Structure formats: C-alpha cells, structure tokens
Amino acid sequence: MKRLLLAISLLAAAAVQAQSHPDPAYERVLIPVFFFGGGIHGSEWWTELDMFNTGDPFDLPHAMVQDNPVCPTLCGCDGQTTVRSMQAETICPIFEDTTGLILHMPRTVDRDDVTLQVRGLDRSRSADRYGSEIPVVWERDLLDNPIMLLNIPTDNRYRSTLRLYDAYQYNTVFTLRFFDMAAMRRGNAEPILTTQVQVHHDLKTDGAAGYKVRPAFTAIGNLAATYPQLAGVQAVAIEITGSDLVISPPQPRKRFYALASITNNTTQEITIVSPR
C-alpha cells in the first residue's frame, strides 16, 4: 500500500511539474490586476487591457481577444485567438478575476513588437482622474528572492494592500519582513514584524484544461488593520521571500512577483508600488 501511495504521489508531482515549468512554445505574461466590480464608497473598478502588435499576426492559445468591443453583450460577438498586425486589440473582460491573469505569448514573437498596457480606474470618479497604470510582467522579468517594496504608508489616510504571486502556480509560502521606513533611512534594518502567508492556485478559476490563465495568488488587504504591530510607524518597507520545495526537476527560481496598491481613503485614488 505504501508503494502504491508513493507511486500516486510521484505521478501527481510529475503532473504538477509538467504544467509548472517554462513552456517551450509560450512565454507567460503576468497581468497582476484584471478586475471589474464594485468597491467601498461607491467605487466601480474597471481594468483596461489593450495590446498593439507591430509585427506579424500571431495566435494565443485561448480565444481572449474581444473581436467587437462595441458588442452589446459581454464578449458576445465571439472572441478570437489571433492578435492582428497594426490593430489595437482588447482582452475580453470575461476573463477577469481577482487573482489577475496570465497570457501565453508565442516565443516566436518579438517582445519589441508588442505593446501591452493595463490601466485600473474607478469609473465612478472618471471625471477627476483616469486611473493608474498596472505593471505587465513578462516571464523573463519575474523575480527571484528577495523582493523589496519601499515606502508603503500605514497611517489611517490610506489603505495599503499587498499582492503576492507565483506565476508558475506553486502553492508557495512567502515570508514577509516589515521594516520601519524612517529607521531604514537611518541605517536600522531590524524588522518590526516577521510573518508568513501562502499563495494558492485555484484550479476552478482556470476553466477548461490547457494553458493555465491564473497565477497562485493572495492579497493582504489594509496592512495596518491586518497587522496592528505596524500602527506605530507611518510607512514600511517589505521584504518578500518565497519558499522552494525540494523536488526534481527544481522549481524555476524566477517565478515570483509582488506589488502594493495604496488607496486614498478620501479620494479613492490608487497608487501602485512595484518592485522595479
């Protein structure tokens, strides 16, 4: 029985490893935020994900391109896989999820030919501002340990949220170390809090079998409320270190990403803090 259980475990691990390593045909592109929905104080969040290709047409493995952006129903004019040349394309909102999105770009595509721009905005306040740019992270730009995010406010004027990603869908445990930003500027690198949090890959959000479109993800909302130990400082630096399992073949080292979103409690304006 033990041998049978071991064999089943090894087969399961092999299946996970097969889908969780670099693909020879496609490069993953992490879109950290792709969300449509309501928030507090009447906010109406919307994410615009546009793509422009100056090279030859190419195909995505999923029909994600919204063929007719003025169709009266959500993606009701049939999506398509083809990213055309010299024509702005929009990724269909039907793929939205709080976990973000992974696009799979053919490795034959020259990244210099592709412009991907993501903007998150509160439509209820569009008369005052037009949103904040969201980073686009190609597989080659994913990060190894540690990741640093600097100058994240924790005072009660803002709600600061930390978002953590494993783009290869491992259920990774992240160790977080928080530092007083003002003390760090004076050369004091003693953490005021060390804690751990795990990211999860939700298979249900990936839909049909094939190329997975969701990263392993978690969000820690309102850091000051979640961790009362931070209440005595105005801003923190966060050191983020992801764990590795001892498996063969080993996990890709550069598979992590993190960002912070800072929401002004009065205006609901968003500021994005990315590692680089």
N, C-alpha and C positions, 0 to 999 in steps of 0.2 A: 504493500500500500504506500509506504514511504517513497519507494522508487517511482510509483505512478504519480504521486503528488509532485515529486521533484520534476518529472518529465513535463507535467502540465505547466508547472511554474516556468520552466525554461522555454517552453513553446510560447507562453504568454509574454515573457520578457522579450523573446525574439520578435514577436509581432509588434510590440511597442517600439522596439529599437528600429524596426524596418520603417515605421512611419515617422520616427522622431529623429532622423538624421538628414543631412543635406541631400536633396534630390538631384540626380544628375541632369534632369531636364528643366527644372524650375527653381527659381530663387524666391524665397519667401520675402514678402514686404509687409512689415507690421504697420497697421494703421491703429495707433493706440486708442483713439476715441472714434466711434461711429455710432452715435446715439441720437434718437429722436424721441422726445417725450417731455412731459411736464416736470417742473421742479417747484421749489418753495417760492413764496412771494409772487405767484402767478407766472413764473418764467416758463418759456416754451422753447426748449432746446432743440437745435437743428444742426446737423453736420453736413457740410457740402464737401463732396469728394470728387474732384474733377481731374481728368487726365488728358494730356495732349501729346501726341506721338508725331515726331517729325521724320521718323524712319519708315521702313516698310511695315505694312499691316502685320499684326500677329494675333494669336489666339490665346485666351486664358482658358484654364481647364474647366471653369464654371461659367455659365451664362450670367454674367454680372452686369454687363453694360446695358444701361437703360436705353432702349432703341429710340423711344419717342418721349422726351422729357415733358411734353405737354399733354400726355395721355391723361384722361380724366380719372382713371383708377391707378392705384399704386402698382407700377410696373406691369400694367395690364396690356401693353402693346408688344409683349414678348421680348424678354431680354436676349442678348446675343453674346457670344464669346469673343467676337472679333473686335479688336481695337484698331480702328481705321487710321489711315495716314492723313495728317493735316486737318483733323476734325476733332473738336473738343468732345470728350466723352464723359458721361456721368455714371458713377456706380449706383445701382438701384438701391433705394432706401430699404427695400425689403430685407436686405442683409444686415440691417442694423442690429446691434446687441451691445449691452453694457460692457461686455468683455473686449470690445474692439473687433478688428478684422484682420485676417491675413490674406493678401493677394498672392497669387503664384505667377511670377513673371518668367517667361521663357528665357533660359540662359543665353539664347542666341540674340536677345535684344540688347542693344547698346543703351546703357542707362543714360548716357548723354542725350539720347533721342527722346526720352520720356520725361515729361514734367508731371509730377503728382503733387497736387496742393489740396490741403484739408483745412477747413475753417469751421470752428464751432461758434455758434451765435445764439443769442436769446432773441427770438423773433418778436417777443412782446416789447422789446426795447430797441428795435432796429432803427428807430428814428434818431437815437442818440449814438449808437456805435454799430460796427459791422462785424463784431466777433473777434476771435483770437485764432492765430494760426496754430495748428496741431502738427508736431513733427511727423515726418514719414521716415521709417527706419528700414532700409534695405538689409537683407540678411548679412551682407558683408560688413555692415555698420553696427550690428548687435554688439553688446558689451560683455566683457569678462569682469571678474571681481577685482576690486570692489567698485561700486558705482557711488558717486558723490552728488548730492543735491544740496545747494548752498542757499542760505538766507531765506528760509521758509518761515513766514510770520506765524506766531501762535497767539497773538493778542486778540481780544474779542472783536476787533474791527473786521476780521476775516475768518473764513472757513477754509482751512487748508486740507486738501485730500491727497493722499499718496497712492499712486497706482503702480502695481508691480506685475511684470510679465516674464514668462518663459515661452519664447516663440516656438520652441520645439515640443511643447505640450507635456513636459515632465511636471509632475506634482512636486515642485521644488519648495524647500523650506528656505526662507530668507531670514538672515539675522540683520536686525536693524539697530544701529547705534546712533543715538541723538546727542548732539553737542550744542552747547550754548554758542551761538554765532559770535556774539560780542567777545566771549572768552577766547574763542579760536583766533580772533584777530589779534589778541594779546599773546598768542602762542600757547594757550592752555588747551590741550587736546584730550582732556578727561571727559568721558561720556557721562551725561546726566541720566541716561536710560539706555538699557540694552534689552531687546525683546526679540521674539521670533514670530513669524507668520508664514503660513503656507499658501501657495497659489495652487489652484485646481484647474484641470482641463475638463470642462463639461461636455461629454460626448453628445448630449442631446442638442446642443446649440450648433453642431456641425452638420446636421441634416443628413443627406444621403451619403453613402460611403464614397470614399475617394479622397481627394486632397482636402485636408482639414482647414477650415476657414476661421477657427478661433484659437487664440493662444491660451495657455494656462494663465490665470489672472486672478487678482484680488484687488480690492480698493479698501483703504482705511480712511473713512470719512472723518472730517473735523478732528484733526490730530490733537488739538488742545483738549477737546472733550473726551477723546478716547484714552489719552494718556495724561492724567492730571499732574504727573511729575513735570510736565513741560510748562505748567502755568506760571512759573517764576521767571521765565525769560520772554523776550519779545520776538526772537527769531531763532531758528535752529538750523544746523547743518545735519544731514542724514547720510550715514554711510550704510550701504546696502550690499550684502554679501550672500550669494546664492549657494546652495549646497550641491554636491555631486554624489551620485550613487556609485558604488564600486561595481561596475558592470562591464561586460565586454560585448561589442566594442564600447569604449568610453563615450560618455555624452559629449556633444560639442561644447567647448568651453565658452565660446562667444554665442550665447543664446538668450541673454538677459536684457531687459530694458526696464526703466522706471522713469516716472515723471510726477511732478506735483502740479495740481491746479489750485489756484488761490482765488477764492470768490469774495468780493467785497460785500459785506452784509447790508450796506446801504444801497449801492447801485446795482448789485449782482454782476458787476463786470468781472470777467475771468482773466487771470494772468497765468500763463503756462511757464513752468520752470523745468527745463530738460537738462540732461547731464552734460551735453556738449553742443 
